[in-house]
Amino acid sequence: MARGCPPETVPADLGDLVVLLLAGTLSGLRDRLHSDGYERAADLVADLVDIADDYVTRLK
């Protein structure tokens, strides 16, 4: 646990930052797939974006 953090607070680590960047990258990919007409692939990536966003939301 990081010094100065309350016991109920867990500081973010490098893995959390990677998930945050992945969520942004996947959302861009989802939008690009939709615009290029790959709807099934875009729907799959949208599910992955939702999973990554849920994880990031729980970090707060």
N, C-alpha and C positions, 0 to 999 in steps of 0.2 A: 504494500500500500504506500502511496506517495506521502511524503511528509507534508503536514498541514491540511490534508483532506479529512473531512469528517469520516467516521468509520462506515457509514452507509453509502459513501460515494466511492466509486471505483474509477480511477482515471482511465481515459482512453489510451489505447496502445497503438502500435504501428498497424496491426491487423485491422483495427477499427477504421483507420484512415484509408487502408486499401479497399475496404468494403464501401466506404463513402465515395471514393473515386470510381469504383466499379459501378455503383448505382448511377452515377452521372454518365459514364460511358455507355452503359446499357440503355439508358433512356434515349441517348442520341442514336444508337443503333436501331432501337425500336422505331423511332420516327423516320429514319432513313429507309428501313424496310417497308414501312407503310407507304411512303411516297414512291417507292420503286415497285409497288404492287405485290410484295411478298407477304400477304396477310397472315398466313399460317405461321410463318417464321416470326413475324412481328408480334403475334399473340403469345408465342412461346417466350420471347424476350420480355414482353410486358409482364408475364408471370414472374420472371426472374427479377425484374425491376421492383415489383411489389414485395418480393421476399427481401431484397436488399434494403428497400425503404423501411419495411417493418423492423429490420434489425437496427438500422440507424436511429429510428424513432425510439426504440427501447434504450438506447444509450443515454438519453437525456435524463 
